[in-house]
């Protein structure tokens, strides 16, 4: 993607760097290729509260993944940056003198989005700029190096340390913290209270010599999963073309080609059909690795009917092991840095799981609204149908977005919220937004958003929403909050969405240069 340097942008706008910010932004937004889009912009001084620029700031815009700013903020208000998700293992039955549990072992999910599978040695939740949840839509995805089964292995070792040598009954998973719900973002479909490796099978395809088979590896290993992989290495310079299909539950077929000159593994993913069955089989295998004999088959679907009558009844049973996640600030960082739709979709459901809340998405959105009002937001300036940004009900005004940013900047957890945002030109979804030499590189921390649909009439695309909102430091050191939205812009192809993303980066450069 070709990026114009700041100087070129200023020339296109017919401006010198010392000229007025308002004139510079007006000129940039009136460029022929973008003037037909519906623009909503607000730039505000965080300290003085002074509005430096606004355009349609009180009109509702589709925010796309800017929605995640609101859902993460609501969770921080409700639970705090230090909140940890706890996964417990309980037993139903007694353990005899030989260490045999004459009953069931039950893993009670606590909504942990990563279950230790991304935690690095420093206790941080790791991410790559191209997350595996989006691997099927691009060739830039990379896997984090951590073991996705780390949390389950830790629980299994704790069970063994408590003297359990054999489980005579079954291994169960109680995932009733909230009801299974469809994701409100693109990509993965199912949101569950138990998530191991985002409930995905990762396929890494390693190129070999042209004309020979590529090496295909997958993780996590699971007795339920069967893979038929046959990928060829094509000539150097060709485009990777690998697909993963599932002709039957737990059966995956990997076919296609990968170019010989590709150095990094090509990543493709497949979503498992049932989260509880997946977690059950993986936890059973982890117990065996820890030296615990388990008679229950790893191949069976999850025996939900064997669970206690309620989740609270499960939690009343004797605890055998527990696993705590890193603080939520780390999960917020993953959600916002890579725009993680699955985890963001879980946030309203986790809010709904609080005592006294209405269960499910409707209850979670009500709780989210209450948290946003606690931050001082006008409910007439926002509307959300989920936590990720893919719902047709998602709308916000630029003024509401900046008000949220300003409110979060005044809170005790302001640093955690800001640190969770992608850094302009450095990481996450903003890693490539400006050139490495840009004066604004590293000066903005902001959330991206993209949503487009194909235009079958023209073969192009309609950019429903492109957004960028966050914090920016001016050239003088001035602290700013900003919201940039463009809706309903015709594109020649979906690839042009990156070009509009680069334009938003250029707008950040303009704001930085003029403040």
Secondary structure by P-SEA (a helix, b strand, c coil): cccccaaaaaaaacccccccaaaaaaaaaacccccccbbbbbbbcccccccccccccccccccccaaaaaaaaaaaacccccbbbbbbbbbcccccccccccbbbbbbbcccccccccccccccccccccccccccccccbbbbccccaaaaaaaaaaaaaaccccccbbbbbbcccccccccccccccccccccccccbbbbbbbbccccbbbbbbbcccccccccbbbbbbccccbbbbbbbbbccccbbbbbbbbbcccccbbbbbbbbccaaaaaaaaaaaaaaaaccccccccccccccccccccaaaaaacccccccccccaaaaaaaaaaaccaaaaaaaaaaaaacccccccaaaaaaaaaaaaaaaccccccccccccccccccccccaaaaaaaaaaaaaccaaaaaaaacccccccccccccccccccccccccbbbbbbbbbcccccbbbccccccbbbbbccccccccbbbbbcccccccccaaaaaaaaaaaaaaaaaaac
